[in-house]
């Protein structure tokens, strides 16, 4: 009898322990949250969602490569507005103008671009360009398409605080050593900031929250009501928008889980 009572007690204790562990596992389940980064079109933007809905509600990091924000430290090129590029060789200066046709954000402070241009003194020297900006570095590949078609050059330049570019010496497809420079204002600082999320609401696969553009930036104090929908993979099935608008996703992925 004593042994049977001990067995029953052990069974009851085991059941209680199992119930406790099960409840503990349920209580420790992570709260839903939103993560991921996406590049957006119309206009060119990049958004990173940092554990929104987590213990500290998370934050949003954002860059709009078309909207000026002096002092942000994130550089962009104007689209459809020609900027000057000067190549130096043998003591002479050879001015060109670049028109940026498209920008493809690759991060909060980086993008690739496609453009075209010509040699100012002789417009028959036309060319196409591809390039990138990352931090304060600008890289460009130019290939002539008109007179002297096939001639090309590649260069890297440093973006200075006034938006000018200074390049180191480099060689072109003819093996000549050149320098490159772009005047002040050729690039501009784009709207870029980080803001804490509040009023977070998550009902998988959708989520919404509010941020306020912080002081020290263009549009400071503006309240932004954001919403996302996780459409699975690839990220082009996701949706993101704010204040009544939505934007095409060009790359990346958002996760609501």
C-alpha positions in Angstrom: 0.0 0.0 0.0 2.8 2.4 0.9 4.5 1.8 -2.5 1.2 2.4 -4.4 0.7 5.7 -2.5 4.3 6.7 -3.4 3.7 5.9 -7.0 0.5 7.9 -7.1 2.2 10.9 -5.5 5.0 10.7 -8.0 2.5 10.7 -10.9 0.7 13.7 -9.5 4.0 15.5 -9.1 5.0 14.7 -12.6 1.7 15.9 -14.0 2.0 19.1 -12.0 5.6 19.6 -13.3 4.5 19.1 -16.9 1.7 21.6 -16.5 4.1 24.1 -15.0 6.7 23.6 -17.7 4.0 23.9 -20.4 2.7 27.2 -18.9 6.3 28.4 -18.6 7.0 27.7 -22.2 3.8 29.6 -23.3 4.7 32.5 -21.1 8.3 32.7 -22.5 7.2 32.7 -26.2 8.6 35.8 -27.9 6.2 38.7 -28.6 5.4 39.3 -32.3 7.7 41.8 -34.0 8.6 43.2 -37.4 12.0 43.1 -39.0 13.6 43.6 -42.4 14.9 46.1 -44.9 13.5 47.1 -48.2 14.3 49.5 -51.1 11.4 51.5 -52.5 10.6 53.2 -55.8 8.7 56.4 -56.6 10.6 58.1 -54.9 13.9 56.3 -54.2 13.9 55.3 -50.6 15.4 52.7 -48.2 13.7 51.5 -45.0 15.1 49.3 -42.2 12.7 48.0 -39.5 14.5 47.2 -36.3 12.7 44.7 -34.0 9.4 46.7 -34.0 7.1 45.3 -31.3 10.0 43.9 -29.3 10.8 44.8 -25.7 11.6 48.4 -26.5 9.1 48.8 -29.4 11.9 49.0 -31.9 12.8 51.7 -34.4 12.8 52.7 -38.0 15.8 53.8 -40.0 14.9 55.7 -43.2 16.5 57.4 -46.2 14.9 59.3 -49.0 17.5 59.8 -51.7 15.4 62.5 -53.5 14.7 64.9 -50.6 17.4 67.3 -49.3 18.3 67.2 -45.6 21.5 69.3 -45.1 23.7 67.8 -42.4 22.4 64.3 -42.6 25.8 63.0 -43.9 24.0 60.7 -46.5 24.9 61.7 -50.1 22.8 61.5 -53.2 22.9 62.7 -56.8 20.2 64.8 -58.4 18.2 63.0 -61.1 17.5 64.7 -64.5 19.7 67.7 -63.6 23.1 67.6 -65.3 26.2 67.8 -63.0 29.7 68.7 -64.2 32.6 66.2 -64.2 36.0 67.6 -65.1 38.8 65.3 -66.3 42.4 66.6 -66.2 45.1 65.4 -68.5 48.4 66.9 -69.6 47.7 70.2 -67.9 44.4 70.6 -69.7 40.8 70.4 -68.4 38.1 68.4 -70.2 34.6 69.2 -68.9 31.8 66.7 -69.2 28.2 66.7 -67.9 26.4 63.7 -66.3 22.6 63.3 -66.2 21.5 60.6 -63.7 18.6 58.6 -65.2 17.8 56.2 -62.3 18.9 55.4 -58.8 18.6 52.0 -57.1 19.1 52.2 -53.3 21.2 49.4 -51.8 21.3 50.6 -48.2 20.6 53.6 -45.9 23.7 55.4 -47.3 24.4 53.7 -50.6 22.9 53.3 -54.1 23.8 52.4 -57.6 22.9 54.6 -60.6 22.7 54.7 -64.4 23.2 57.9 -66.4 24.4 59.4 -69.6 26.3 62.5 -70.7 28.6 64.2 -73.3 31.9 66.1 -73.7 30.9 69.8 -73.4 33.1 71.2 -76.2 32.0 68.6 -78.7 28.5 67.0 -78.2 29.3 64.2 -80.6 31.3 62.6 -77.8 28.3 61.0 -76.0 28.7 58.4 -73.3 26.8 56.1 -70.8 27.6 55.8 -67.2 27.0 53.3 -64.4 28.2 53.9 -60.9 27.6 53.8 -57.1 27.7 56.0 -54.0 28.6 54.4 -50.7 29.2 56.7 -47.8 31.5 59.4 -49.1 32.9 57.4 -52.0 31.6 57.8 -55.6 32.6 55.3 -58.3 31.8 55.6 -62.0 32.3 53.7 -65.2 32.0 55.7 -68.4 31.8 54.2 -71.9 31.7 56.5 -75.0 28.9 55.7 -77.5 29.3 58.4 -80.1 32.6 59.7 -81.4 35.4 57.5 -80.2 32.9 54.8 -79.3 34.2 52.1 -77.0 36.6 54.4 -75.1 36.1 54.0 -71.4 37.4 55.1 -68.0 36.8 54.1 -64.4 37.4 56.3 -61.4 36.8 56.6 -57.7 36.3 60.0 -56.0 35.8 61.3 -52.5 32.7 63.3 -51.7 33.6 66.4 -49.7 31.5 68.2 -47.2 30.4 70.8 -49.8 29.2 68.2 -52.2 32.2 68.4 -54.5 34.2 65.4 -55.6 38.0 65.0 -55.7 39.4 62.0 -57.4 42.8 60.3 -57.3 44.8 59.7 -60.4 43.6 56.8 -62.6 44.1 55.4 -66.1 41.7 55.3 -69.0 41.4 52.6 -71.7 44.3 54.3 -73.6 46.6 53.9 -70.6 46.7 57.6 -69.9 46.8 59.0 -66.4 44.0 61.4 -65.6 42.5 63.2 -62.6 38.8 63.9 -61.9 36.8 66.5 -60.0 33.3 67.7 -59.6 32.3 71.2 -58.3 30.7 72.1 -55.0 27.0 71.1 -54.9 27.3 68.3 -57.4 25.9 66.0 -54.7 23.5 66.8 -51.9 22.7 65.4 -48.4 19.5 63.4 -48.5 16.8 63.0 -45.8 18.0 60.3 -43.5 17.1 59.6 -39.8 16.3 56.9 -37.2 13.1 57.2 -35.1 11.6 55.1 -32.3 8.3 53.3 -32.9 5.2 53.7 -30.7 1.6 52.6 -30.8 2.7 49.3 -32.2 -0.1 46.9 -33.3 0.7 43.5 -34.8 -1.9 41.1 -36.1 0.1 38.6 -38.3 0.7 39.1 -41.2 0.0 42.8 -40.8 1.4 45.5 -38.5 1.2 49.2 -37.9 2.9 51.8 -35.7 3.8 55.5 -35.4 7.1 57.4 -35.6 8.0 61.1 -35.4 10.8 62.6 -37.6 13.4 63.7 -35.0 14.7 67.2 -34.5 17.7 68.2 -36.6 16.3 66.9 -39.8 14.1 68.2 -42.6 10.4 67.8 -41.8 11.2 67.4 -38.0 8.2 66.8 -35.9 6.2 65.2 -38.7 4.1 62.2 -37.4 4.3 59.2 -39.7 1.7 56.4 -39.4 3.3 53.3 -40.9 1.8 50.0 -41.9 3.2 46.8 -43.5 1.9 43.5 -44.8 4.1 40.4 -44.9 3.3 38.6 -48.1 6.0 36.0 -47.7 9.1 35.6 -49.9 10.2 37.2 -52.1 9.8 40.6 -50.5 8.1 42.1 -53.6 5.0 40.3 -52.3 5.1 42.5 -49.1 3.6 46.0 -48.9 4.6 49.1 -47.0 3.1 52.5 -46.7 2.4 55.5 -44.5 0.1 58.4 -44.1 -2.3 57.2 -46.8 0.4 56.3 -49.4 2.1 53.1 -50.4 5.3 52.5 -52.3 6.6 49.7 -54.7 9.2 47.4 -53.1 12.2 47.1 -55.4 14.3 44.8 -53.2 14.7 43.3 -49.7 12.2 41.6 -47.5 9.9 42.3 -44.5 8.9 39.8 -41.8 6.0 40.0 -39.4 6.3 37.1 -36.9 
